[in-house]
Structures are given as structure tokens and as C-alpha cells.
Amino acid sequence: MAKKVYLTRRETFAAAHRLFKAGLSDEENFKMFGKCSNPNWHGHNYTLEVSVIGQVDTETGLVMDIKKLKEIMHQFVISKVDHKNLNIDTDFMKGIIPTSENITIAIWNQLADKI
């Protein structure tokens, strides 16, 4: 039986966000989220790693063309988040508190059926 191989592509992006829960005051949001609830936003440099797993194609020697993986990541994620405000500019983050966990889930939802 053929062995499965993991292939990982890493991309980086910079984005601003604010962690806050609508309906709470600035003070309540600060208590819940700390300095990440700054009403004037703040930014981070993020690293996105996407891994695919599969058997190596005997004809091509590839699990997946890494250039194609890069294109998918850029089309569906990086172009929508890089140098953007995750709360305002990013369609797939609308109405979601942009914690690292929620960003991960939202990106997964963007990519799951594309790879």
C-alpha cells in the first residue's frame, strides 16, 4: 500500500482587527479581550500554513502541484486578508469575532472544498 505524504504551503499576511462583542461597552470588551479590543484597531503579522495529505501520484511524483495550492490560497484567502481590516474588509469574517481560532475556522471554510 502506498504511503501518504503531507505537503504544506506557508504564506504570510498582515491584517488589522478588533476583538469586541457588539452590545458590550468598550470597558466590558477590554475586560473580555484586553488590548485586542482597542476601538482604533491594531494589527498582526500572520502565518498561514495549509497542509494537504495524499498518496504520491506515480505519474507526476506529486500529491498536489504546490503552485496550484499557492494560487488557491491567494485567490480565496490572502487576497482577501492581506493589508485589510478583518472586521470590515473581509467578506468571510463579517459578523465573526476575529480571534485566531475564528480566523482559522473561517479560512478552513474558504479552502475546504477548493483543495
TIVO-2410 file (N, C-alpha, C; in nm, 3 decimals):
# residues 115
REC num residu      c1      c2      c3 atome chaine
REC   1      M   0.084  -0.118   0.000     N      A
REC   1      M   0.000   0.000   0.000    CA      A
REC   1      M   0.089   0.125   0.000     C      A
REC   2      A   0.052   0.222  -0.081     N      A
REC   2      A   0.132   0.345  -0.093    CA      A
REC   2      A   0.122   0.428   0.034     C      A
REC   3      K   0.231   0.492   0.067     N      A
REC   3      K   0.236   0.579   0.185    CA      A
REC   3      K   0.173   0.713   0.152     C      A
REC   4      K   0.113   0.773   0.256     N      A
REC   4      K   0.058   0.907   0.242    CA      A
REC   4      K   0.166   1.008   0.278     C      A
REC   5      V   0.163   1.119   0.210     N      A
REC   5      V   0.260   1.225   0.228    CA      A
REC   5      V   0.186   1.354   0.259     C      A
REC   6      Y   0.244   1.433   0.350     N      A
REC   6      Y   0.191   1.565   0.380    CA      A
REC   6      Y   0.267   1.669   0.299     C      A
REC   7      L   0.195   1.762   0.240     N      A
REC   7      L   0.255   1.873   0.168    CA      A
REC   7      L   0.200   2.000   0.232     C      A
REC   8      T   0.289   2.090   0.275     N      A
REC   8      T   0.247   2.212   0.342    CA      A
REC   8      T   0.300   2.333   0.268     C      A
REC   9      R   0.212   2.430   0.247     N      A
REC   9      R   0.249   2.558   0.187    CA      A
REC   9      R   0.229   2.667   0.293     C      A
REC  10      R   0.328   2.753   0.309     N      A
REC  10      R   0.323   2.861   0.407    CA      A
REC  10      R   0.316   2.995   0.334     C      A
REC  11      E   0.222   3.078   0.378     N      A
REC  11      E   0.210   3.216   0.328    CA      A
REC  11      E   0.197   3.307   0.450     C      A
REC  12      T   0.230   3.433   0.432     N      A
REC  12      T   0.215   3.529   0.540    CA      A
REC  12      T   0.126   3.644   0.493     C      A
REC  13      F   0.064   3.710   0.590     N      A
REC  13      F  -0.015   3.829   0.560    CA      A
REC  13      F  -0.019   3.917   0.683     C      A
REC  14      A  -0.048   4.043   0.660     N      A
REC  14      A  -0.063   4.140   0.768    CA      A
REC  14      A  -0.207   4.191   0.764     C      A
REC  15      A  -0.269   4.200   0.881     N      A
REC  15      A  -0.408   4.245   0.885    CA      A
REC  15      A  -0.437   4.313   1.019     C      A
REC  16      A  -0.534   4.403   1.016     N      A
REC  16      A  -0.582   4.469   1.136    CA      A
REC  16      A  -0.712   4.403   1.180     C      A
REC  17      H  -0.741   4.418   1.308     N      A
REC  17      H  -0.869   4.369   1.359    CA      A
REC  17      H  -0.896   4.431   1.495     C      A
REC  18      R  -1.015   4.405   1.542     N      A
REC  18      R  -1.053   4.442   1.678    CA      A
REC  18      R  -1.138   4.329   1.733     C      A
REC  19      L  -1.102   4.281   1.851     N      A
REC  19      L  -1.185   4.182   1.918    CA      A
REC  19      L  -1.285   4.258   2.004     C      A
REC  20      F  -1.410   4.242   1.973     N      A
REC  20      F  -1.514   4.304   2.054    CA      A
REC  20      F  -1.646   4.233   2.029     C      A
REC  21      K  -1.728   4.240   2.129     N      A
REC  21      K  -1.861   4.181   2.121    CA      A
REC  21      K  -1.961   4.294   2.117     C      A
REC  22      A  -2.039   4.300   2.010     N      A
REC  22      A  -2.140   4.405   1.997    CA      A
REC  22      A  -2.234   4.401   2.117     C      A
REC  23      G  -2.275   4.518   2.159     N      A
REC  23      G  -2.365   4.527   2.273    CA      A
REC  23      G  -2.295   4.545   2.406     C      A
REC  24      L  -2.164   4.523   2.408     N      A
REC  24      L  -2.087   4.547   2.530    CA      A
REC  24      L  -2.018   4.683   2.518     C      A
REC  25      S  -1.996   4.746   2.629     N      A
REC  25      S  -1.924   4.873   2.630    CA      A
REC  25      S  -1.777   4.850   2.600     C      A
REC  26      D  -1.705   4.960   2.571     N      A
REC  26      D  -1.560   4.948   2.550    CA      A
REC  26      D  -1.493   4.890   2.672     C      A
REC  27      E  -1.540   4.929   2.790     N      A
REC  27      E  -1.480   4.878   2.915    CA      A
REC  27      E  -1.504   4.727   2.929     C      A
REC  28      E  -1.626   4.684   2.900     N      A
REC  28      E  -1.656   4.540   2.910    CA      A
REC  28      E  -1.576   4.461   2.807     C      A
REC  29      N  -1.563   4.515   2.685     N      A
REC  29      N  -1.483   4.448   2.583    CA      A
REC  29      N  -1.337   4.442   2.624     C      A
REC  30      F  -1.285   4.550   2.685     N      A
REC  30      F  -1.146   4.548   2.730    CA      A
REC  30      F  -1.127   4.442   2.837     C      A
REC  31      K  -1.224   4.430   2.927     N      A
REC  31      K  -1.215   4.328   3.032    CA      A
REC  31      K  -1.213   4.187   2.971     C      A
REC  32      M  -1.290   4.168   2.863     N      A
REC  32      M  -1.300   4.037   2.800    CA      A
REC  32      M  -1.181   4.007   2.709     C      A
REC  33      F  -1.136   4.108   2.629     N      A
REC  33      F  -1.037   4.083   2.524    CA      A
REC  33      F  -0.906   4.157   2.543     C      A
REC  34      G  -0.894   4.240   2.646     N      A
REC  34      G  -0.771   4.314   2.669    CA      A
REC  34      G  -0.742   4.413   2.558     C      A
REC  35      K  -0.613   4.439   2.534     N      A
REC  35      K  -0.574   4.541   2.438    CA      A
REC  35      K  -0.617   4.508   2.295     C      A
REC  36      C  -0.654   4.384   2.269     N      A
REC  36      C  -0.703   4.348   2.135    CA      A
REC  36      C  -0.842   4.407   2.107     C      A
REC  37      S  -0.903   4.469   2.208     N      A
REC  37      S  -1.034   4.532   2.186    CA      A
REC  37      S  -1.021   4.683   2.161     C      A
REC  38      N  -0.901   4.730   2.134     N      A
REC  38      N  -0.878   4.871   2.107    CA      A
REC  38      N  -0.975   4.921   2.000     C      A
REC  39      P  -1.057   5.023   2.031     N      A
REC  39      P  -1.155   5.073   1.933    CA      A
REC  39      P  -1.091   5.127   1.805     C      A
REC  40      N  -0.962   5.159   1.809     N      A
REC  40      N  -0.893   5.211   1.691    CA      A
REC  40      N  -0.817   5.102   1.616     C      A
REC  41      W  -0.847   4.975   1.644     N      A
REC  41      W  -0.790   4.861   1.575    CA      A
REC  41      W  -0.644   4.841   1.613     C      A
REC  42      H  -0.590   4.733   1.573     N      A
REC  42      H  -0.448   4.703   1.586    CA      A
REC  42      H  -0.417   4.592   1.485     C      A
REC  43      G  -0.290   4.569   1.460     N      A
REC  43      G  -0.256   4.473   1.356    CA      A
REC  43      G  -0.162   4.364   1.400     C      A
REC  44      H  -0.155   4.261   1.319     N      A
REC  44      H  -0.067   4.147   1.342    CA      A
REC  44      H  -0.008   4.103   1.209     C      A
REC  45      N   0.103   4.036   1.216     N      A
REC  45      N   0.157   3.961   1.104    CA      A
REC  45      N   0.120   3.815   1.129     C      A
REC  46      Y   0.054   3.755   1.034     N      A
REC  46      Y   0.005   3.619   1.047    CA      A
REC  46      Y   0.084   3.524   0.957     C      A
REC  47      T   0.091   3.399   0.997     N      A
REC  47      T   0.145   3.293   0.915    CA      A
REC  47      T   0.033   3.192   0.891     C      A
REC  48      L   0.007   3.163   0.766     N      A
REC  48      L  -0.095   3.066   0.728    CA      A
REC  48      L  -0.025   2.946   0.669     C      A
REC  49      E  -0.046   2.829   0.728     N      A
REC  49      E   0.007   2.705   0.675    CA      A
REC  49      E  -0.110   2.615   0.637     C      A
REC  50      V  -0.109   2.570   0.514     N      A
REC  50      V  -0.212   2.479   0.465    CA      A
REC  50      V  -0.144   2.349   0.426     C      A
REC  51      S  -0.193   2.240   0.483     N      A
REC  51      S  -0.136   2.108   0.454    CA      A
REC  51      S  -0.239   2.023   0.382     C      A
REC  52      V  -0.191   1.950   0.283     N      A
REC  52      V  -0.273   1.850   0.217    CA      A
REC  52      V  -0.205   1.716   0.238     C      A
REC  53      I  -0.284   1.612   0.240     N      A
REC  53      I  -0.230   1.478   0.260    CA      A
REC  53      I  -0.284   1.389   0.149     C      A
REC  54      G  -0.200   1.303   0.101     N      A
REC  54      G  -0.245   1.210  -0.001    CA      A
REC  54      G  -0.132   1.119  -0.046     C      A
REC  55      Q  -0.166   1.034  -0.137     N      A
REC  55      Q  -0.066   0.945  -0.194    CA      A
REC  55      Q   0.002   1.016  -0.310     C      A
REC  56      V   0.127   0.988  -0.327     N      A
REC  56      V   0.203   1.047  -0.437    CA      A
REC  56      V   0.159   0.983  -0.568     C      A
REC  57      D   0.121   1.066  -0.662     N      A
REC  57      D   0.082   1.020  -0.794    CA      A
REC  57      D   0.204   0.959  -0.862     C      A
REC  58      T   0.193   0.837  -0.907     N      A
REC  58      T   0.309   0.768  -0.966    CA      A
REC  58      T   0.352   0.832  -1.098     C      A
REC  59      E   0.262   0.898  -1.166     N      A
REC  59      E   0.295   0.962  -1.293    CA      A
REC  59      E   0.368   1.095  -1.273     C      A
REC  60      T   0.321   1.175  -1.177     N      A
REC  60      T   0.378   1.309  -1.159    CA      A
REC  60      T   0.477   1.318  -1.044     C      A
REC  61      G   0.468   1.225  -0.949     N      A
REC  61      G   0.551   1.233  -0.829    CA      A
REC  61      G   0.500   1.335  -0.729     C      A
REC  62      L   0.378   1.384  -0.749     N      A
REC  62      L   0.321   1.488  -0.664    CA      A
REC  62      L   0.199   1.439  -0.587     C      A
REC  63      V   0.178   1.497  -0.470     N      A
REC  63      V   0.049   1.485  -0.401    CA      A
REC  63      V  -0.045   1.589  -0.460     C      A
REC  64      M   0.011   1.710  -0.477     N      A
REC  64      M  -0.061   1.822  -0.538    CA      A
REC  64      M   0.043   1.918  -0.590     C      A
REC  65      D   0.014   1.983  -0.698     N      A
REC  65      D   0.103   2.085  -0.752    CA      A
REC  65      D   0.107   2.201  -0.653     C      A
REC  66      I   0.222   2.227  -0.594     N      A
REC  66      I   0.234   2.330  -0.490    CA      A
REC  66      I   0.205   2.469  -0.546     C      A
REC  67      K   0.231   2.491  -0.675     N      A
REC  67      K   0.195   2.620  -0.737    CA      A
REC  67      K   0.044   2.637  -0.740     C      A
REC  68      K  -0.028   2.530  -0.764     N      A
REC  68      K  -0.175   2.535  -0.764    CA      A
REC  68      K  -0.227   2.563  -0.623     C      A
REC  69      L  -0.166   2.501  -0.522     N      A
REC  69      L  -0.204   2.526  -0.384    CA      A
REC  69      L  -0.182   2.674  -0.350     C      A
REC  70      K  -0.069   2.729  -0.393     N      A
REC  70      K  -0.041   2.871  -0.370    CA      A
REC  70      K  -0.148   2.958  -0.437     C      A
REC  71      E  -0.182   2.928  -0.560     N      A
REC  71      E  -0.284   3.004  -0.632    CA      A
REC  71      E  -0.418   3.002  -0.558     C      A
REC  72      I  -0.457   2.886  -0.509     N      A
REC  72      I  -0.584   2.872  -0.436    CA      A
REC  72      I  -0.579   2.953  -0.307     C      A
REC  73      M  -0.468   2.943  -0.234     N      A
REC  73      M  -0.455   3.018  -0.109    CA      A
REC  73      M  -0.463   3.168  -0.135     C      A
REC  74      H  -0.400   3.214  -0.241     N      A
REC  74      H  -0.402   3.358  -0.272    CA      A
REC  74      H  -0.540   3.403  -0.320     C      A
REC  75      Q  -0.603   3.325  -0.405     N      A
REC  75      Q  -0.732   3.364  -0.459    CA      A
REC  75      Q  -0.841   3.371  -0.352     C      A
REC  76      F  -0.845   3.272  -0.265     N      A
REC  76      F  -0.956   3.262  -0.171    CA      A
REC  76      F  -0.928   3.315  -0.031     C      A
REC  77      V  -0.800   3.341   0.002     N      A
REC  77      V  -0.768   3.390   0.136    CA      A
REC  77      V  -0.677   3.513   0.133     C      A
REC  78      I  -0.554   3.497   0.088     N      A
REC  78      I  -0.455   3.603   0.102    CA      A
REC  78      I  -0.503   3.733   0.039     C      A
REC  79      S  -0.560   3.728  -0.080     N      A
REC  79      S  -0.607   3.850  -0.147    CA      A
REC  79      S  -0.719   3.919  -0.069     C      A
REC  80      K  -0.786   3.845   0.017     N      A
REC  80      K  -0.898   3.900   0.094    CA      A
REC  80      K  -0.858   3.948   0.233     C      A
REC  81      V  -0.740   3.909   0.280     N      A
REC  81      V  -0.699   3.945   0.417    CA      A
REC  81      V  -0.574   4.031   0.425     C      A
REC  82      D  -0.486   4.021   0.327     N      A
REC  82      D  -0.357   4.091   0.338    CA      A
REC  82      D  -0.375   4.242   0.332     C      A
REC  83      H  -0.324   4.310   0.434     N      A
REC  83      H  -0.335   4.455   0.449    CA      A
REC  83      H  -0.481   4.501   0.448     C      A
REC  84      K  -0.566   4.422   0.513     N      A
REC  84      K  -0.708   4.452   0.525    CA      A
REC  84      K  -0.745   4.457   0.674     C      A
REC  85      N  -0.863   4.509   0.699     N      A
REC  85      N  -0.921   4.505   0.833    CA      A
REC  85      N  -1.016   4.386   0.834     C      A
REC  86      L  -0.987   4.286   0.916     N      A
REC  86      L  -1.066   4.162   0.916    CA      A
REC  86      L  -1.211   4.186   0.956     C      A
REC  87      N  -1.236   4.285   1.040     N      A
REC  87      N  -1.373   4.314   1.083    CA      A
REC  87      N  -1.455   4.379   0.972     C      A
REC  88      I  -1.391   4.458   0.888     N      A
REC  88      I  -1.465   4.542   0.793    CA      A
REC  88      I  -1.448   4.495   0.648     C      A
REC  89      D  -1.326   4.462   0.608     N      A
REC  89      D  -1.294   4.440   0.467    CA      A
REC  89      D  -1.307   4.297   0.419     C      A
REC  90      T  -1.312   4.202   0.508     N      A
REC  90      T  -1.302   4.061   0.470    CA      A
REC  90      T  -1.440   3.996   0.475     C      A
REC  91      D  -1.494   3.963   0.356     N      A
REC  91      D  -1.630   3.912   0.346    CA      A
REC  91      D  -1.654   3.789   0.433     C      A
REC  92      F  -1.560   3.696   0.436     N      A
REC  92      F  -1.585   3.573   0.511    CA      A
REC  92      F  -1.565   3.587   0.662     C      A
REC  93      M  -1.529   3.708   0.709     N      A
REC  93      M  -1.517   3.733   0.853    CA      A
REC  93      M  -1.629   3.823   0.905     C      A
REC  94      K  -1.719   3.867   0.820     N      A
REC  94      K  -1.827   3.957   0.862    CA      A
REC  94      K  -1.908   3.894   0.975     C      A
REC  95      G  -1.925   3.971   1.083     N      A
REC  95      G  -2.007   3.927   1.195    CA      A
REC  95      G  -1.940   3.824   1.285     C      A
REC  96      I  -1.812   3.797   1.263     N      A
REC  96      I  -1.739   3.698   1.342    CA      A
REC  96      I  -1.632   3.771   1.423     C      A
REC  97      I  -1.621   3.742   1.551     N      A
REC  97      I  -1.513   3.800   1.632    CA      A
REC  97      I  -1.383   3.738   1.581     C      A
REC  98      P  -1.290   3.821   1.528     N      A
REC  98      P  -1.172   3.766   1.461    CA      A
REC  98      P  -1.060   3.721   1.556     C      A
REC  99      T  -1.092   3.625   1.641     N      A
REC  99      T  -0.990   3.560   1.723    CA      A
REC  99      T  -0.908   3.469   1.632     C      A
REC 100      S  -0.793   3.426   1.676     N      A
REC 100      S  -0.713   3.333   1.597    CA      A
REC 100      S  -0.792   3.207   1.564     C      A
REC 101      E  -0.869   3.160   1.661     N      A
REC 101      E  -0.948   3.039   1.640    CA      A
REC 101      E  -1.054   3.060   1.533     C      A
REC 102      N  -1.126   3.173   1.539     N      A
REC 102      N  -1.230   3.201   1.440    CA      A
REC 102      N  -1.172   3.230   1.303     C      A
REC 103      I  -1.056   3.293   1.297     N      A
REC 103      I  -0.989   3.315   1.169    CA      A
REC 103      I  -0.953   3.181   1.106     C      A
REC 104      T  -0.902   3.089   1.186     N      A
REC 104      T  -0.866   2.956   1.138    CA      A
REC 104      T  -0.987   2.884   1.080     C      A
REC 105      I  -1.098   2.886   1.154     N      A
REC 105      I  -1.221   2.821   1.107    CA      A
REC 105      I  -1.270   2.884   0.978     C      A
REC 106      A  -1.270   3.017   0.972     N      A
REC 106      A  -1.318   3.087   0.852    CA      A
REC 106      A  -1.231   3.056   0.731     C      A
REC 107      I  -1.100   3.053   0.751     N      A
REC 107      I  -1.010   3.019   0.640    CA      A
REC 107      I  -1.032   2.875   0.597     C      A
REC 108      W  -1.047   2.784   0.692     N      A
REC 108      W  -1.076   2.644   0.658    CA      A
REC 108      W  -1.201   2.636   0.571     C      A
REC 109      N  -1.306   2.710   0.611     N      A
REC 109      N  -1.431   2.709   0.534    CA      A
REC 109      N  -1.410   2.765   0.393     C      A
REC 110      Q  -1.319   2.860   0.378     N      A
REC 110      Q  -1.288   2.916   0.247    CA      A
REC 110      Q  -1.217   2.814   0.158     C      A
REC 111      L  -1.134   2.730   0.217     N      A
REC 111      L  -1.047   2.642   0.138    CA      A
REC 111      L  -1.093   2.497   0.128     C      A
REC 112      A  -1.177   2.453   0.219     N      A
REC 112      A  -1.208   2.310   0.233    CA      A
REC 112      A  -1.252   2.244   0.104     C      A
REC 113      D  -1.334   2.309   0.025     N      A
REC 113      D  -1.384   2.246  -0.096    CA      A
REC 113      D  -1.306   2.286  -0.222     C      A
REC 114      K  -1.197   2.361  -0.201     N      A
REC 114      K  -1.120   2.410  -0.315    CA      A
REC 114      K  -0.993   2.329  -0.340     C      A
REC 115      I  -0.950   2.257  -0.238     N      A
REC 115      I  -0.824   2.182  -0.248    CA      A
REC 115      I  -0.854   2.035  -0.276     C      A
***
